[in-house]
Amino acid sequence: MTQKRLLFLFLSLLIIRISPAQTTPASPKANLTFANPLPVEFGDPYVLYTHGTYYMYGTGAGADKGFVAYSSPDMVNWKREGQVYFHNNPNGWSDPKAKWGGAYWAPEVYEVKGKFYLFYSAQWQVNPQHEEENFRIGVAVADKPTGPFVDLGNQPLFDPGYPVIDANVLFDSDGKAYLYYSRCCYKHPVDSEVADLARRQGWFNEIEESWVYGVELKADFSGVVGEPVLLLRPPVKLGDKQSEWESRSVTAKEVNRRWTEGSVTFRKGDTYYMMYSANYFGGQHYAIGYATSRSPLGPYQKASNNPIVQKNTGSGGIVTGTGHNSIAYSPDGKEMFCVYHARTAKTGDQRVVFLDRMQVDNGVIKVHGPTTLPQQTPSGVRR
């Protein structure tokens, strides 16, 4: 047998042997990982889970004086659903011509008895003193999570006499509902050792502060019950262990304000957890802490491991401005997630959404973030 015949026979046998492997179609692999940031350009993200679908609402994302929504089967892949709330609905009470385009901020949607209720803040058109910051909280209702939402009445939920933002609602096991919100820094100078330091150093003449309050809601969301209770505020003393991280926007000379805002409250066992954000939302030092209580209206004790989410540029990362979070669970309910906005070296000033796992063990919250490397998709997602 010639060498050519031997070579032909060898090649023929090799082709026969490997052909089945070449002709068998490869099985498509499910996407088992995701990485932050998510492809949603939101501030103040809030996630609702209903009937097997996640819906996300937030500030911005191209909304025209209102709010848009996104939907997802897994909290990772999001589809834009369009604008779901418009300021000029039949009961609209806001002022779209006011500063910041009417300041339609921080929407949160809750499902109650088959209806969907949107809590949000905006500039109130009733403004006899022509205040620059005249924010109030409104409530709108819809039959679907994608709206259209219509305000319950032609006025805000209530008027505490000062500007308020960042509504969050807790539905407790006894059937009562509680509203948490942030009194704005606007025209609210507060004496503290931090303010004294700022004056001595020549940074600022005064320091304004925002504080978190809580109050019971009426069952039909038409108003509040009783007087609001002060729950959280920035530390007064420089020696307070929370003072350093909550005062960074002042000590970095960014702005003469200290914020306590963007609160979200949930209950596990007999403990109420209130997560909140501090520092300037437009700066690099925006960060998240939390406090705990045995009662929905306090008193609340700030945690010793604060802040639990903050910029990671000091350790070689690219993330800053981490804040204003909400809480969500995986489809099977086994994993807890912190949903928040942040900025990266690539996105610049644009706020984008981050999704990181969190745990609550023995009264202590830990958030595993901010992350930008691939991580597993939430448990219970169909592969």
C-alpha positions in Angstrom: 0.0 0.0 0.0 1.5 3.3 -1.0 2.0 6.2 1.4 -0.7 8.2 -0.3 -3.2 5.5 0.2 -2.2 5.1 3.9 -2.6 8.9 4.4 -6.0 8.9 2.7 -7.2 6.0 4.9 -6.0 7.6 8.1 -7.7 10.9 7.2 -10.9 9.2 6.3 -11.1 7.3 9.6 -10.3 10.6 11.5 -13.1 12.4 9.8 -15.6 9.6 10.5 -14.5 9.6 14.2 -14.9 13.4 14.8 -17.9 14.1 12.5 -20.5 13.3 15.2 -19.0 15.8 17.6 -18.9 18.4 14.9 -22.4 18.0 13.7 -24.0 17.8 17.2 -25.5 21.2 17.9 -24.0 22.9 21.0 -26.5 23.4 23.9 -27.1 27.1 24.5 -25.9 28.1 28.0 -28.1 30.2 30.2 -26.7 33.5 31.4 -25.7 32.6 35.0 -24.0 35.8 35.9 -24.5 39.6 35.8 -22.3 42.6 36.6 -23.0 46.1 38.0 -24.0 48.6 37.0 -27.3 47.4 35.5 -28.3 49.0 32.2 -30.7 51.4 33.9 -29.9 55.1 34.3 -31.9 55.9 37.4 -31.5 57.7 40.7 -33.3 56.5 43.8 -34.3 53.1 42.5 -37.2 51.2 44.0 -38.2 47.6 43.1 -41.6 46.1 43.3 -42.2 42.3 42.8 -45.7 41.2 41.8 -47.1 38.2 39.9 -43.6 36.9 38.9 -42.3 40.2 37.5 -40.1 42.9 38.9 -40.8 46.6 38.3 -38.4 49.3 38.9 -39.1 53.0 39.4 -36.7 55.9 40.0 -35.8 59.5 39.4 -34.9 60.5 35.9 -34.4 58.0 33.1 -35.9 60.5 30.6 -39.2 61.0 32.3 -41.1 64.1 31.3 -42.1 65.7 34.6 -43.1 62.3 36.0 -41.8 58.8 36.3 -41.0 55.9 34.0 -40.9 52.2 34.9 -38.8 49.2 33.8 -39.8 45.5 34.1 -37.7 42.3 34.5 -38.2 38.6 35.1 -35.0 38.3 37.1 -33.8 41.8 38.4 -31.0 41.6 35.9 -32.4 42.1 32.4 -34.7 45.2 32.3 -37.2 46.4 29.7 -38.4 50.0 29.6 -42.2 50.2 30.0 -42.4 53.9 29.3 -43.8 56.7 31.4 -46.3 55.6 34.0 -47.0 58.8 35.9 -47.7 62.3 34.4 -47.9 65.5 36.4 -50.9 66.7 34.5 -53.2 63.8 35.4 -56.7 64.9 36.4 -55.7 65.4 40.1 -52.1 66.7 39.6 -51.1 69.2 42.3 -47.4 69.8 41.5 -45.7 72.7 39.7 -43.8 71.5 36.6 -42.4 75.0 36.2 -40.7 75.1 39.6 -37.0 74.6 40.0 -35.5 71.2 39.0 -38.4 70.8 36.5 -40.8 70.3 39.3 -38.5 67.9 41.2 -40.3 64.6 40.5 -38.2 62.5 42.7 -37.9 59.1 44.5 -41.0 57.2 43.5 -42.0 54.0 45.4 -44.9 51.7 44.4 -46.8 49.4 46.7 -49.5 46.8 45.9 -52.4 46.9 48.3 -55.7 44.9 47.7 -55.1 44.7 44.0 -54.3 48.4 43.5 -50.9 50.0 43.0 -50.0 53.1 45.0 -47.2 55.4 43.9 -45.6 57.6 46.6 -43.4 60.4 45.4 -42.2 63.9 46.0 -42.5 67.0 43.9 -42.7 70.8 44.0 -46.1 72.0 45.3 -47.9 74.6 43.2 -49.2 76.3 46.4 -46.2 78.5 47.2 -47.2 81.9 48.5 -43.8 82.6 49.9 -42.1 81.6 46.6 -39.8 79.1 48.4 -37.1 77.6 46.2 -37.6 74.2 47.8 -41.3 73.6 48.3 -41.4 69.8 48.1 -44.3 67.7 49.3 -45.3 64.0 49.1 -48.0 62.8 46.9 -49.9 59.5 46.4 -51.2 58.3 43.1 -53.1 55.0 42.3 -53.3 52.7 39.3 -54.8 49.3 38.4 -51.5 48.1 37.0 -47.8 48.5 38.0 -47.3 50.2 34.7 -50.0 52.8 35.3 -51.3 55.2 34.3 -51.2 56.5 37.9 -53.6 59.2 39.0 -53.2 61.3 42.1 -55.7 60.4 44.9 -56.4 64.0 45.5 -55.5 67.4 44.1 -53.1 68.2 47.0 -50.2 66.5 48.7 -50.6 63.8 51.3 -50.1 66.2 54.1 -48.4 69.6 54.8 -45.9 69.5 57.7 -45.0 73.1 57.1 -41.5 72.4 55.7 -40.2 70.8 52.5 -40.2 67.0 52.5 -38.9 64.3 50.1 -38.1 60.5 49.9 -41.3 58.8 51.0 -41.1 55.2 52.2 -43.9 53.1 53.6 -43.8 50.2 56.1 -46.8 47.8 56.3 -46.6 46.3 59.8 -47.9 43.0 60.9 -50.7 44.6 63.0 -52.2 46.1 59.8 -51.0 49.6 60.4 -48.9 51.5 57.8 -46.2 54.0 58.5 -44.8 56.8 56.3 -41.1 57.7 56.6 -39.8 60.9 54.9 -36.9 63.3 55.0 -37.3 67.0 56.1 -35.1 68.9 53.6 -32.0 70.9 54.6 -33.5 74.0 53.1 -33.6 76.8 55.6 -32.8 74.4 58.4 -29.5 75.4 60.0 -28.6 73.3 63.1 -26.1 74.0 65.8 -23.6 71.2 66.4 -19.9 70.7 67.0 -19.5 70.0 63.3 -21.1 73.4 62.5 -18.7 75.0 65.1 -15.7 73.3 63.4 -16.9 74.6 59.9 -17.1 78.2 61.2 -13.7 78.0 63.0 -12.0 76.6 59.9 -13.7 79.2 57.7 -15.4 76.6 55.5 -19.1 77.6 56.1 -21.0 80.1 58.3 -23.7 77.5 59.0 -24.6 73.9 58.4 -28.1 73.0 57.3 -29.4 69.5 58.0 -32.1 67.0 56.8 -33.8 64.7 59.3 -35.9 61.6 58.9 -39.4 61.5 60.4 -42.0 58.8 60.8 -45.8 59.0 61.1 -48.7 56.6 60.9 -50.7 56.6 57.6 -54.5 56.6 57.3 -55.7 53.3 56.0 -56.9 54.8 52.7 -53.7 56.9 52.3 -55.7 60.1 52.4 -53.5 61.6 55.1 -51.6 60.9 58.3 -52.5 60.0 61.9 -51.1 62.1 64.7 -47.9 64.2 64.6 -44.6 63.1 62.9 -41.9 61.8 65.1 -38.2 62.7 64.6 -36.3 59.4 64.1 -32.9 60.1 62.7 -30.6 63.1 62.4 -26.9 63.8 61.9 -24.7 63.5 65.0 -24.3 66.6 67.2 -20.9 65.7 68.7 -17.7 65.3 66.8 -16.8 62.4 69.1 -19.9 60.4 68.0 -18.7 57.4 66.0 -21.2 58.3 63.2 -20.0 61.9 62.9 -17.0 61.2 60.7 -18.7 59.4 57.8 -22.0 61.5 58.0 -20.1 64.8 57.8 -17.7 64.1 54.9 -19.5 66.5 52.5 -18.8 69.3 55.1 -15.3 68.3 56.0 -14.4 67.9 52.3 -15.8 71.4 51.9 -18.3 70.2 49.2 -21.3 71.9 50.6 -22.7 73.3 53.9 -25.3 70.6 54.4 -25.5 67.3 56.2 -28.2 64.9 54.9 -30.2 62.0 56.5 -32.4 60.9 53.7 -33.5 58.1 51.3 -34.7 55.9 54.2 -36.1 52.5 53.7 -37.5 50.6 56.7 -38.2 46.8 57.0 -38.9 44.4 59.8 -37.3 41.1 60.6 -38.5 39.3 63.8 -39.0 41.9 66.5 -36.5 44.4 65.0 -37.1 47.3 62.7 -34.3 48.2 60.4 -34.0 51.7 58.9 -31.4 52.1 56.2 -30.6 55.7 55.2 -28.2 57.8 53.1 -25.9 60.6 54.3 -23.8 63.2 52.5 -24.3 65.1 49.3 -26.2 63.0 46.7 -24.2 64.6 43.9 -20.8 64.0 45.5 -18.5 61.1 45.9 -19.1 60.6 49.7 -22.8 59.6 49.4 -23.1 56.4 51.5 -25.6 54.1 53.3 -26.0 53.3 56.9 -28.7 51.9 59.1 -30.3 52.0 62.5 -32.5 49.6 64.5 -35.5 49.8 66.8 -38.1 47.7 68.6 -40.9 50.0 67.5 -41.8 51.4 64.0 -41.6 54.9 65.4 -38.4 54.5 67.4 -36.3 55.3 69.1 -33.7 54.1 66.6 -30.1 53.3 67.4 -27.5 53.8 64.6 -25.3 50.7 63.9 -21.7 50.5 64.9 -20.7 49.0 61.5 -21.9 52.1 59.5 -21.5 52.9 56.7 -22.3 49.6 55.0 -22.1 50.8 51.4 -19.7 53.5 50.3 -17.3 54.4 47.5 -14.5 51.9 46.8 -12.1 54.2 45.0 -9.8 54.1 48.0 -9.2 50.4 47.4 -8.7 50.6 43.7 -12.4 50.5 42.6 -14.3 52.8 40.3 -17.5 53.4 42.2 -18.6 56.5 44.1 -21.8 58.2 45.2 -23.5 55.1 46.6 -26.9 55.8 48.1 -30.7 55.9 48.3 -31.4 52.2 48.3 -34.4 49.9 48.4 -34.7 46.2 49.3 -35.6 43.3 47.0 -35.7 39.6 47.2 -34.8 36.9 44.7 -37.6 35.1 42.9 -37.5 32.2 45.3 -37.3 34.6 48.3 -34.1 33.1 49.6 -31.7 36.0 48.8 -32.0 39.6 49.9 -30.6 42.4 47.7 -29.7 46.0 48.2 -30.8 48.1 45.1 -29.1 51.5 45.0 -27.7 54.1 42.7 -24.1 55.0 42.2 -21.6 56.5 39.8 -18.6 55.0 38.1 -15.5 56.3 36.5 -17.2 55.5 33.1 -20.7 56.9 33.8 -19.4 60.2 35.3 -22.2 62.2 36.8 -24.9 59.9 35.5 -26.5 57.8 38.2 -26.8 54.1 37.4 -28.4 51.2 39.3 -26.4 48.7 41.4 -27.7 45.3 42.7 -25.8 43.6 45.5 -26.5 40.9 47.9 -27.1 41.7 51.5 -27.6 39.8 54.7 -29.2 40.4 58.1 -27.6 38.2 60.8 -28.0 38.7 64.6 -29.3 42.2 64.0 -26.4 43.2 61.8 -26.8 44.3 58.1 -24.0 43.5 55.7 -24.1 44.5 52.0 -21.6 42.8 49.7 -20.8 45.8 47.5 -20.3 47.9 45.6 -19.3 45.3 43.1 -18.5 45.5 39.4 -17.2 42.0 38.8 -19.6 39.2 37.6 -21.7 37.5 40.2 -24.4 34.9 40.1 -27.9 35.8 39.1 -30.5 35.9 41.9 -31.6 32.4 43.1 -34.8 31.0 41.7 -34.3 32.5 38.3 -35.3 30.1 35.5 -32.3 28.9 33.7 
